[in-house]
Amino acid sequence: MNVTNDEFDPASDEDAYTAWLIRQVQASLDDPRPSIPDEVSRALMADKRARLKQKVDQRR
């Protein structure tokens, strides 16, 4: 893709990203559900990665 300066404005992209990030952080702060301890989160993600890896390995 050939992009000229007229078609791409890094400053507006940065502003859009910053606005999105602020909304995401605020949504997380406003979420009434209890927080998950880091160790629990890491264990859940490790389990998910292992299950996904197993699926990929079975397809080979």
PQR file of N, CA, C, O and H, with PARSE charges and radii, in Angstrom:
ATOM      1  N   MET A   1       0.841  -1.172   0.000 -0.4000 1.5000
ATOM      2  CA  MET A   1       0.000   0.000   0.000 -0.0000 2.0000
ATOM      3  C   MET A   1       0.883   1.232   0.000  0.5500 1.7000
ATOM      4  O   MET A   1       1.785   1.362   0.829 -0.5500 1.4000
ATOM      5  N   ASN A   2       0.628   2.115  -0.910 -0.4000 1.5000
ATOM      6  CA  ASN A   2       1.395   3.343  -1.023 -0.0000 2.0000
ATOM      7  C   ASN A   2       0.638   4.454  -0.305  0.5500 1.7000
ATOM      8  O   ASN A   2      -0.445   4.848  -0.738 -0.5500 1.4000
ATOM      9  H   ASN A   2      -0.104   2.010  -1.583  0.4000 1.0000
ATOM     10  N   VAL A   3       1.191   4.950   0.768 -0.4000 1.5000
ATOM     11  CA  VAL A   3       0.510   5.948   1.591 -0.0000 2.0000
ATOM     12  C   VAL A   3       1.277   7.255   1.525  0.5500 1.7000
ATOM     13  O   VAL A   3       2.489   7.288   1.737 -0.5500 1.4000
ATOM     14  H   VAL A   3       2.071   4.630   1.120  0.4000 1.0000
ATOM     15  N   THR A   4       0.564   8.330   1.229 -0.4000 1.5000
ATOM     16  CA  THR A   4       1.196   9.642   1.220 -0.0000 2.0000
ATOM     17  C   THR A   4       0.872  10.351   2.526  0.5500 1.7000
ATOM     18  O   THR A   4       0.024   9.900   3.296 -0.5500 1.4000
ATOM     19  H   THR A   4      -0.421   8.304   1.057  0.4000 1.0000
ATOM     20  N   ASN A   5       1.547  11.452   2.764 -0.4000 1.5000
ATOM     21  CA  ASN A   5       1.302  12.218   3.986 -0.0000 2.0000
ATOM     22  C   ASN A   5      -0.134  12.706   4.082  0.5500 1.7000
ATOM     23  O   ASN A   5      -0.656  12.861   5.186 -0.5500 1.4000
ATOM     24  H   ASN A   5       2.235  11.818   2.138  0.4000 1.0000
ATOM     25  N   ASP A   6      -0.782  12.951   2.951 -0.4000 1.5000
ATOM     26  CA  ASP A   6      -2.171  13.416   2.947 -0.0000 2.0000
ATOM     27  C   ASP A   6      -3.138  12.328   3.408  0.5500 1.7000
ATOM     28  O   ASP A   6      -4.208  12.631   3.935 -0.5500 1.4000
ATOM     29  H   ASP A   6      -0.358  12.825   2.054  0.4000 1.0000
ATOM     30  N   GLU A   7      -2.762  11.053   3.210 -0.4000 1.5000
ATOM     31  CA  GLU A   7      -3.649   9.936   3.543 -0.0000 2.0000
ATOM     32  C   GLU A   7      -3.441   9.418   4.958  0.5500 1.7000
ATOM     33  O   GLU A   7      -4.296   8.705   5.484 -0.5500 1.4000
ATOM     34  H   GLU A   7      -1.893  10.807   2.781  0.4000 1.0000
ATOM     35  N   PHE A   8      -2.352   9.756   5.567 -0.4000 1.5000
ATOM     36  CA  PHE A   8      -2.011   9.178   6.856 -0.0000 2.0000
ATOM     37  C   PHE A   8      -1.567  10.275   7.811  0.5500 1.7000
ATOM     38  O   PHE A   8      -0.633  11.024   7.524 -0.5500 1.4000
ATOM     39  H   PHE A   8      -1.658  10.336   5.141  0.4000 1.0000
ATOM     40  N   ASP A   9      -2.238  10.358   8.934 -0.4000 1.5000
ATOM     41  CA  ASP A   9      -1.896  11.369   9.946 -0.0000 2.0000
ATOM     42  C   ASP A   9      -1.578  10.655  11.252  0.5500 1.7000
ATOM     43  O   ASP A   9      -2.483  10.328  12.019 -0.5500 1.4000
ATOM     44  H   ASP A   9      -2.997   9.749   9.167  0.4000 1.0000
ATOM     45  N   PRO A  10      -0.281  10.409  11.510 -0.5600 1.5000
ATOM     46  CA  PRO A  10       0.088   9.687  12.728  0.2800 2.0000
ATOM     47  C   PRO A  10      -0.461  10.336  13.993  0.5500 1.7000
ATOM     48  O   PRO A  10      -0.805   9.631  14.942 -0.5500 1.4000
ATOM     49  N   ALA A  11      -0.549  11.645  14.025 -0.4000 1.5000
ATOM     50  CA  ALA A  11      -1.043  12.315  15.225 -0.0000 2.0000
ATOM     51  C   ALA A  11      -2.496  11.943  15.487  0.5500 1.7000
ATOM     52  O   ALA A  11      -2.864  11.704  16.637 -0.5500 1.4000
ATOM     53  H   ALA A  11      -0.270  12.217  13.253  0.4000 1.0000
ATOM     54  N   SER A  12      -3.333  11.888  14.453 -0.4000 1.5000
ATOM     55  CA  SER A  12      -4.733  11.537  14.683 -0.0000 2.0000
ATOM     56  C   SER A  12      -4.857  10.066  15.045  0.5500 1.7000
ATOM     57  O   SER A  12      -5.719   9.705  15.847 -0.5500 1.4000
ATOM     58  H   SER A  12      -3.034  12.082  13.518  0.4000 1.0000
ATOM     59  N   ASP A  13      -4.016   9.206  14.473 -0.4000 1.5000
ATOM     60  CA  ASP A  13      -4.039   7.801  14.854 -0.0000 2.0000
ATOM     61  C   ASP A  13      -3.642   7.645  16.314  0.5500 1.7000
ATOM     62  O   ASP A  13      -4.235   6.849  17.042 -0.5500 1.4000
ATOM     63  H   ASP A  13      -3.315   9.499  13.822  0.4000 1.0000
ATOM     64  N   GLU A  14      -2.654   8.392  16.734 -0.4000 1.5000
ATOM     65  CA  GLU A  14      -2.228   8.350  18.127 -0.0000 2.0000
ATOM     66  C   GLU A  14      -3.344   8.845  19.032  0.5500 1.7000
ATOM     67  O   GLU A  14      -3.589   8.270  20.093 -0.5500 1.4000
ATOM     68  H   GLU A  14      -2.173   9.039  16.142  0.4000 1.0000
ATOM     69  N   ASP A  15      -4.016   9.901  18.621 -0.4000 1.5000
ATOM     70  CA  ASP A  15      -5.132  10.423  19.413 -0.0000 2.0000
ATOM     71  C   ASP A  15      -6.261   9.406  19.503  0.5500 1.7000
ATOM     72  O   ASP A  15      -6.851   9.226  20.568 -0.5500 1.4000
ATOM     73  H   ASP A  15      -3.818  10.368  17.759  0.4000 1.0000
ATOM     74  N   ALA A  16      -6.566   8.741  18.394 -0.4000 1.5000
ATOM     75  CA  ALA A  16      -7.622   7.726  18.386 -0.0000 2.0000
ATOM     76  C   ALA A  16      -7.245   6.572  19.315  0.5500 1.7000
ATOM     77  O   ALA A  16      -8.080   6.081  20.075 -0.5500 1.4000
ATOM     78  H   ALA A  16      -6.087   8.887  17.528  0.4000 1.0000
ATOM     79  N   TYR A  17      -5.983   6.143  19.249 -0.4000 1.5000
ATOM     80  CA  TYR A  17      -5.527   5.059  20.119 -0.0000 2.0000
ATOM     81  C   TYR A  17      -5.596   5.473  21.586  0.5500 1.7000
ATOM     82  O   TYR A  17      -6.051   4.702  22.431 -0.5500 1.4000
ATOM     83  H   TYR A  17      -5.305   6.542  18.632  0.4000 1.0000
ATOM     84  N   THR A  18      -5.149   6.678  21.886 -0.4000 1.5000
ATOM     85  CA  THR A  18      -5.169   7.169  23.267 -0.0000 2.0000
ATOM     86  C   THR A  18      -6.600   7.218  23.782  0.5500 1.7000
ATOM     87  O   THR A  18      -6.856   6.821  24.919 -0.5500 1.4000
ATOM     88  H   THR A  18      -4.780   7.305  21.200  0.4000 1.0000
ATOM     89  N   ALA A  19      -7.534   7.695  22.974 -0.4000 1.5000
ATOM     90  CA  ALA A  19      -8.939   7.748  23.387 -0.0000 2.0000
ATOM     91  C   ALA A  19      -9.478   6.342  23.630  0.5500 1.7000
ATOM     92  O   ALA A  19     -10.188   6.109  24.608 -0.5500 1.4000
ATOM     93  H   ALA A  19      -7.326   8.017  22.050  0.4000 1.0000
ATOM     94  N   TRP A  20      -9.143   5.402  22.741 -0.4000 1.5000
ATOM     95  CA  TRP A  20      -9.574   4.015  22.908 -0.0000 2.0000
ATOM     96  C   TRP A  20      -9.009   3.425  24.205  0.5500 1.7000
ATOM     97  O   TRP A  20      -9.726   2.778  24.968 -0.5500 1.4000
ATOM     98  H   TRP A  20      -8.567   5.592  21.946  0.4000 1.0000
ATOM     99  N   LEU A  21      -7.726   3.657  24.438 -0.4000 1.5000
ATOM    100  CA  LEU A  21      -7.074   3.120  25.625 -0.0000 2.0000
ATOM    101  C   LEU A  21      -7.705   3.682  26.897  0.5500 1.7000
ATOM    102  O   LEU A  21      -7.926   2.940  27.855 -0.5500 1.4000
ATOM    103  H   LEU A  21      -7.143   4.183  23.818  0.4000 1.0000
ATOM    104  N   ILE A  22      -7.991   4.958  26.917 -0.4000 1.5000
ATOM    105  CA  ILE A  22      -8.624   5.577  28.077 -0.0000 2.0000
ATOM    106  C   ILE A  22      -9.988   4.945  28.332  0.5500 1.7000
ATOM    107  O   ILE A  22     -10.349   4.685  29.480 -0.5500 1.4000
ATOM    108  H   ILE A  22      -7.812   5.560  26.140  0.4000 1.0000
ATOM    109  N   ARG A  23     -10.748   4.696  27.260 -0.4000 1.5000
ATOM    110  CA  ARG A  23     -12.063   4.051  27.425 -0.0000 2.0000
ATOM    111  C   ARG A  23     -11.913   2.640  27.982  0.5500 1.7000
ATOM    112  O   ARG A  23     -12.692   2.226  28.840 -0.5500 1.4000
ATOM    113  H   ARG A  23     -10.455   4.907  26.328  0.4000 1.0000
ATOM    114  N   GLN A  24     -10.922   1.905  27.503 -0.4000 1.5000
ATOM    115  CA  GLN A  24     -10.709   0.542  27.978 -0.0000 2.0000
ATOM    116  C   GLN A  24     -10.331   0.517  29.459  0.5500 1.7000
ATOM    117  O   GLN A  24     -10.848  -0.299  30.222 -0.5500 1.4000
ATOM    118  H   GLN A  24     -10.289   2.242  26.806  0.4000 1.0000
ATOM    119  N   VAL A  25      -9.440   1.401  29.855 -0.4000 1.5000
ATOM    120  CA  VAL A  25      -9.003   1.471  31.251 -0.0000 2.0000
ATOM    121  C   VAL A  25     -10.184   1.858  32.137  0.5500 1.7000
ATOM    122  O   VAL A  25     -10.388   1.268  33.198 -0.5500 1.4000
ATOM    123  H   VAL A  25      -9.020   2.064  29.235  0.4000 1.0000
ATOM    124  N   GLN A  26     -10.960   2.849  31.702 -0.4000 1.5000
ATOM    125  CA  GLN A  26     -12.103   3.283  32.505 -0.0000 2.0000
ATOM    126  C   GLN A  26     -13.133   2.164  32.631  0.5500 1.7000
ATOM    127  O   GLN A  26     -13.704   1.970  33.705 -0.5500 1.4000
ATOM    128  H   GLN A  26     -10.794   3.329  30.840  0.4000 1.0000
ATOM    129  N   ALA A  27     -13.376   1.436  31.560 -0.4000 1.5000
ATOM    130  CA  ALA A  27     -14.312   0.312  31.612 -0.0000 2.0000
ATOM    131  C   ALA A  27     -13.830  -0.736  32.606  0.5500 1.7000
ATOM    132  O   ALA A  27     -14.632  -1.316  33.338 -0.5500 1.4000
ATOM    133  H   ALA A  27     -12.912   1.593  30.688  0.4000 1.0000
ATOM    134  N   SER A  28     -12.544  -0.976  32.633 -0.4000 1.5000
ATOM    135  CA  SER A  28     -11.984  -1.932  33.583 -0.0000 2.0000
ATOM    136  C   SER A  28     -12.146  -1.444  35.016  0.5500 1.7000
ATOM    137  O   SER A  28     -12.499  -2.217  35.907 -0.5500 1.4000
ATOM    138  H   SER A  28     -11.893  -0.504  32.038  0.4000 1.0000
ATOM    139  N   LEU A  29     -11.888  -0.174  35.230 -0.4000 1.5000
ATOM    140  CA  LEU A  29     -12.035   0.393  36.575 -0.0000 2.0000
ATOM    141  C   LEU A  29     -13.490   0.369  37.031  0.5500 1.7000
ATOM    142  O   LEU A  29     -13.767   0.183  38.217 -0.5500 1.4000
ATOM    143  H   LEU A  29     -11.601   0.454  34.506  0.4000 1.0000
ATOM    144  N   ASP A  30     -14.417   0.556  36.101 -0.4000 1.5000
ATOM    145  CA  ASP A  30     -15.844   0.585  36.433 -0.0000 2.0000
ATOM    146  C   ASP A  30     -16.457  -0.807  36.564  0.5500 1.7000
ATOM    147  O   ASP A  30     -17.577  -0.942  37.057 -0.5500 1.4000
ATOM    148  H   ASP A  30     -14.193   0.707  35.138  0.4000 1.0000
ATOM    149  N   ASP A  31     -15.748  -1.831  36.135 -0.4000 1.5000
ATOM    150  CA  ASP A  31     -16.265  -3.202  36.157 -0.0000 2.0000
ATOM    151  C   ASP A  31     -16.504  -3.640  37.606  0.5500 1.7000
ATOM    152  O   ASP A  31     -15.574  -3.627  38.412 -0.5500 1.4000
ATOM    153  H   ASP A  31     -14.838  -1.722  35.734  0.4000 1.0000
ATOM    154  N   PRO A  32     -17.738  -4.026  37.946 -0.5600 1.5000
ATOM    155  CA  PRO A  32     -18.048  -4.381  39.333  0.2800 2.0000
ATOM    156  C   PRO A  32     -17.565  -5.777  39.751  0.5500 1.7000
ATOM    157  O   PRO A  32     -17.585  -6.120  40.933 -0.5500 1.4000
ATOM    158  N   ARG A  33     -17.136  -6.567  38.778 -0.4000 1.5000
ATOM    159  CA  ARG A  33     -16.681  -7.918  39.128 -0.0000 2.0000
ATOM    160  C   ARG A  33     -15.398  -7.856  39.944  0.5500 1.7000
ATOM    161  O   ARG A  33     -14.595  -6.939  39.773 -0.5500 1.4000
ATOM    162  H   ARG A  33     -17.120  -6.288  37.818  0.4000 1.0000
ATOM    163  N   PRO A  34     -15.202  -8.827  40.831 -0.5600 1.5000
ATOM    164  CA  PRO A  34     -13.976  -8.828  41.631  0.2800 2.0000
ATOM    165  C   PRO A  34     -12.745  -9.063  40.757  0.5500 1.7000
ATOM    166  O   PRO A  34     -12.818  -9.743  39.734 -0.5500 1.4000
ATOM    167  N   SER A  35     -11.633  -8.500  41.167 -0.4000 1.5000
ATOM    168  CA  SER A  35     -10.375  -8.687  40.448 -0.0000 2.0000
ATOM    169  C   SER A  35      -9.893 -10.121  40.598  0.5500 1.7000
ATOM    170  O   SER A  35     -10.233 -10.808  41.561 -0.5500 1.4000
ATOM    171  H   SER A  35     -11.574  -7.948  41.998  0.4000 1.0000
ATOM    172  N   ILE A  36      -9.100 -10.561  39.637 -0.4000 1.5000
ATOM    173  CA  ILE A  36      -8.511 -11.895  39.682 -0.0000 2.0000
ATOM    174  C   ILE A  36      -7.051 -11.729  40.065  0.5500 1.7000
ATOM    175  O   ILE A  36      -6.335 -10.948  39.438 -0.5500 1.4000
ATOM    176  H   ILE A  36      -8.824 -10.003  38.854  0.4000 1.0000
ATOM    177  N   PRO A  37      -6.597 -12.449  41.083 -0.5600 1.5000
ATOM    178  CA  PRO A  37      -5.179 -12.357  41.451  0.2800 2.0000
ATOM    179  C   PRO A  37      -4.280 -12.762  40.282  0.5500 1.7000
ATOM    180  O   PRO A  37      -4.660 -13.593  39.458 -0.5500 1.4000
ATOM    181  N   ASP A  38      -3.105 -12.179  40.218 -0.4000 1.5000
ATOM    182  CA  ASP A  38      -2.162 -12.423  39.138 -0.0000 2.0000
ATOM    183  C   ASP A  38      -1.870 -13.905  38.966  0.5500 1.7000
ATOM    184  O   ASP A  38      -1.837 -14.401  37.840 -0.5500 1.4000
ATOM    185  H   ASP A  38      -2.796 -11.504  40.888  0.4000 1.0000
ATOM    186  N   GLU A  39      -1.659 -14.614  40.063 -0.4000 1.5000
ATOM    187  CA  GLU A  39      -1.314 -16.039  39.974 -0.0000 2.0000
ATOM    188  C   GLU A  39      -2.445 -16.828  39.318  0.5500 1.7000
ATOM    189  O   GLU A  39      -2.196 -17.730  38.518 -0.5500 1.4000
ATOM    190  H   GLU A  39      -1.686 -14.211  40.978  0.4000 1.0000
ATOM    191  N   VAL A  40      -3.680 -16.490  39.658 -0.4000 1.5000
ATOM    192  CA  VAL A  40      -4.837 -17.183  39.088 -0.0000 2.0000
ATOM    193  C   VAL A  40      -4.936 -16.875  37.599  0.5500 1.7000
ATOM    194  O   VAL A  40      -5.162 -17.772  36.786 -0.5500 1.4000
ATOM    195  H   VAL A  40      -3.883 -15.758  40.309  0.4000 1.0000
ATOM    196  N   SER A  41      -4.766 -15.610  37.247 -0.4000 1.5000
ATOM    197  CA  SER A  41      -4.823 -15.202  35.848 -0.0000 2.0000
ATOM    198  C   SER A  41      -3.760 -15.927  35.032  0.5500 1.7000
ATOM    199  O   SER A  41      -4.041 -16.425  33.942 -0.5500 1.4000
ATOM    200  H   SER A  41      -4.583 -14.882  37.907  0.4000 1.0000
ATOM    201  N   ARG A  42      -2.540 -15.985  35.560 -0.4000 1.5000
ATOM    202  CA  ARG A  42      -1.455 -16.666  34.847 -0.0000 2.0000
ATOM    203  C   ARG A  42      -1.744 -18.151  34.676  0.5500 1.7000
ATOM    204  O   ARG A  42      -1.455 -18.725  33.626 -0.5500 1.4000
ATOM    205  H   ARG A  42      -2.312 -15.580  36.445  0.4000 1.0000
ATOM    206  N   ALA A  43      -2.312 -18.774  35.701 -0.4000 1.5000
ATOM    207  CA  ALA A  43      -2.645 -20.197  35.615 -0.0000 2.0000
ATOM    208  C   ALA A  43      -3.745 -20.434  34.581  0.5500 1.7000
ATOM    209  O   ALA A  43      -3.680 -21.400  33.820 -0.5500 1.4000
ATOM    210  H   ALA A  43      -2.547 -18.307  36.554  0.4000 1.0000
ATOM    211  N   LEU A  44      -4.739 -19.573  34.550 -0.4000 1.5000
ATOM    212  CA  LEU A  44      -5.819 -19.708  33.566 -0.0000 2.0000
ATOM    213  C   LEU A  44      -5.281 -19.569  32.146  0.5500 1.7000
ATOM    214  O   LEU A  44      -5.646 -20.341  31.260 -0.5500 1.4000
ATOM    215  H   LEU A  44      -4.792 -18.789  35.168  0.4000 1.0000
ATOM    216  N   MET A  45      -4.415 -18.587  31.934 -0.4000 1.5000
ATOM    217  CA  MET A  45      -3.851 -18.385  30.601 -0.0000 2.0000
ATOM    218  C   MET A  45      -2.908 -19.523  30.207  0.5500 1.7000
ATOM    219  O   MET A  45      -2.877 -19.917  29.041 -0.5500 1.4000
ATOM    220  H   MET A  45      -4.118 -17.960  32.654  0.4000 1.0000
ATOM    221  N   ALA A  46      -2.156 -20.044  31.142 -0.4000 1.5000
ATOM    222  CA  ALA A  46      -1.264 -21.174  30.851 -0.0000 2.0000
ATOM    223  C   ALA A  46      -2.098 -22.382  30.425  0.5500 1.7000
ATOM    224  O   ALA A  46      -1.734 -23.093  29.489 -0.5500 1.4000
ATOM    225  H   ALA A  46      -2.181 -19.723  32.088  0.4000 1.0000
ATOM    226  N   ASP A  47      -3.212 -22.611  31.111 -0.4000 1.5000
ATOM    227  CA  ASP A  47      -4.099 -23.719  30.762 -0.0000 2.0000
ATOM    228  C   ASP A  47      -4.682 -23.510  29.365  0.5500 1.7000
ATOM    229  O   ASP A  47      -4.745 -24.446  28.567 -0.5500 1.4000
ATOM    230  H   ASP A  47      -3.509 -22.034  31.871  0.4000 1.0000
ATOM    231  N   LYS A  48      -5.102 -22.293  29.077 -0.4000 1.5000
ATOM    232  CA  LYS A  48      -5.670 -21.991  27.760 -0.0000 2.0000
ATOM    233  C   LYS A  48      -4.629 -22.197  26.661  0.5500 1.7000
ATOM    234  O   LYS A  48      -4.931 -22.780  25.620 -0.5500 1.4000
ATOM    235  H   LYS A  48      -5.051 -21.533  29.725  0.4000 1.0000
ATOM    236  N   ARG A  49      -3.404 -21.720  26.891 -0.4000 1.5000
ATOM    237  CA  ARG A  49      -2.334 -21.919  25.903 -0.0000 2.0000
ATOM    238  C   ARG A  49      -2.065 -23.405  25.679  0.5500 1.7000
ATOM    239  O   ARG A  49      -1.868 -23.834  24.543 -0.5500 1.4000
ATOM    240  H   ARG A  49      -3.159 -21.246  27.737  0.4000 1.0000
ATOM    241  N   ALA A  50      -2.056 -24.185  26.747 -0.4000 1.5000
ATOM    242  CA  ALA A  50      -1.790 -25.621  26.639 -0.0000 2.0000
ATOM    243  C   ALA A  50      -2.890 -26.311  25.829  0.5500 1.7000
ATOM    244  O   ALA A  50      -2.603 -27.170  24.995 -0.5500 1.4000
ATOM    245  H   ALA A  50      -2.216 -23.836  27.671  0.4000 1.0000
ATOM    246  N   ARG A  51      -4.151 -25.934  26.076 -0.4000 1.5000
ATOM    247  CA  ARG A  51      -5.253 -26.533  25.322 -0.0000 2.0000
ATOM    248  C   ARG A  51      -5.183 -26.151  23.848  0.5500 1.7000
ATOM    249  O   ARG A  51      -5.421 -26.990  22.980 -0.5500 1.4000
ATOM    250  H   ARG A  51      -4.384 -25.236  26.753  0.4000 1.0000
ATOM    251  N   LEU A  52      -4.858 -24.895  23.558 -0.4000 1.5000
ATOM    252  CA  LEU A  52      -4.741 -24.465  22.165 -0.0000 2.0000
ATOM    253  C   LEU A  52      -3.574 -25.159  21.468  0.5500 1.7000
ATOM    254  O   LEU A  52      -3.688 -25.556  20.309 -0.5500 1.4000
ATOM    255  H   LEU A  52      -4.665 -24.213  24.264  0.4000 1.0000
ATOM    256  N   LYS A  53      -2.462 -25.305  22.169 -0.4000 1.5000
ATOM    257  CA  LYS A  53      -1.306 -25.997  21.596 -0.0000 2.0000
ATOM    258  C   LYS A  53      -1.654 -27.454  21.298  0.5500 1.7000
ATOM    259  O   LYS A  53      -1.259 -27.999  20.267 -0.5500 1.4000
ATOM    260  H   LYS A  53      -2.370 -24.982  23.111  0.4000 1.0000
ATOM    261  N   GLN A  54      -2.390 -28.071  22.204 -0.4000 1.5000
ATOM    262  CA  GLN A  54      -2.790 -29.456  22.002 -0.0000 2.0000
ATOM    263  C   GLN A  54      -3.676 -29.594  20.752  0.5500 1.7000
ATOM    264  O   GLN A  54      -3.531 -30.552  19.992 -0.5500 1.4000
ATOM    265  H   GLN A  54      -2.711 -27.629  23.042  0.4000 1.0000
ATOM    266  N   LYS A  55      -4.591 -28.637  20.541 -0.4000 1.5000
ATOM    267  CA  LYS A  55      -5.435 -28.657  19.353 -0.0000 2.0000
ATOM    268  C   LYS A  55      -4.590 -28.535  18.085  0.5500 1.7000
ATOM    269  O   LYS A  55      -4.806 -29.259  17.114 -0.5500 1.4000
ATOM    270  H   LYS A  55      -4.709 -27.858  21.158  0.4000 1.0000
ATOM    271  N   VAL A  56      -3.631 -27.615  18.105 -0.4000 1.5000
ATOM    272  CA  VAL A  56      -2.768 -27.420  16.939 -0.0000 2.0000
ATOM    273  C   VAL A  56      -1.949 -28.680  16.677  0.5500 1.7000
ATOM    274  O   VAL A  56      -1.824 -29.111  15.531 -0.5500 1.4000
ATOM    275  H   VAL A  56      -3.456 -27.027  18.895  0.4000 1.0000
ATOM    276  N   ASP A  57      -1.399 -29.262  17.716 -0.4000 1.5000
ATOM    277  CA  ASP A  57      -0.582 -30.462  17.563 -0.0000 2.0000
ATOM    278  C   ASP A  57      -1.398 -31.635  17.021  0.5500 1.7000
ATOM    279  O   ASP A  57      -0.871 -32.465  16.279 -0.5500 1.4000
ATOM    280  H   ASP A  57      -1.501 -28.912  18.647  0.4000 1.0000
ATOM    281  N   GLN A  58      -2.676 -31.709  17.384 -0.4000 1.5000
ATOM    282  CA  GLN A  58      -3.532 -32.806  16.906 -0.0000 2.0000
ATOM    283  C   GLN A  58      -3.840 -32.660  15.410  0.5500 1.7000
ATOM    284  O   GLN A  58      -4.105 -33.651  14.729 -0.5500 1.4000
ATOM    285  H   GLN A  58      -3.104 -31.035  17.987  0.4000 1.0000
ATOM    286  N   ARG A  59      -3.804 -31.432  14.909 -0.4000 1.5000
ATOM    287  CA  ARG A  59      -4.113 -31.192  13.497 -0.0000 2.0000
ATOM    288  C   ARG A  59      -2.931 -31.493  12.602  0.5500 1.7000
ATOM    289  O   ARG A  59      -3.092 -31.587  11.385 -0.5500 1.4000
ATOM    290  H   ARG A  59      -3.588 -30.628  15.463  0.4000 1.0000
ATOM    291  N   ARG A  60      -1.760 -31.644  13.164 -0.4000 1.5000
ATOM    292  CA  ARG A  60      -0.553 -31.885  12.348 -0.0000 2.0000
ATOM    293  C   ARG A  60      -0.428 -33.326  11.961  0.5500 1.7000
ATOM    294  O   ARG A  60       0.525 -33.701  11.278 -0.5500 1.4000
ATOM    295  H   ARG A  60      -1.629 -31.567  14.153  0.4000 1.0000
TER
END
